[in-house]
């Protein structure tokens, strides 16, 4: 099941599974606090098996395009998963003053 939540309505914690689906370079430059880099091309059944089915997976990208594709991919791999697209992505989070990290 795919849902959407605007990034500014989300309070990230270390207990959330948050996947930033941009490439490693973009992730390294700036990403939402607690987000893990999971580039779109790395999402597969084996990766999904590492996350409890009971946990929603939050996906985001820079602005929204890749996150939507990632959510559809996750749903095609496991239709029982709850996937939440964080709309607005990293750009909206940064503009709203949310905690953004770089490496």
Secondary structure by P-SEA (a helix, b strand, c coil): cbbbbccccccccccccccccccaaaaaacccccccccccccccaaaaaaccccbbbbbbccccaaaaaaaaaaaaaccccbbbbbcccaaaaaaaccccccc
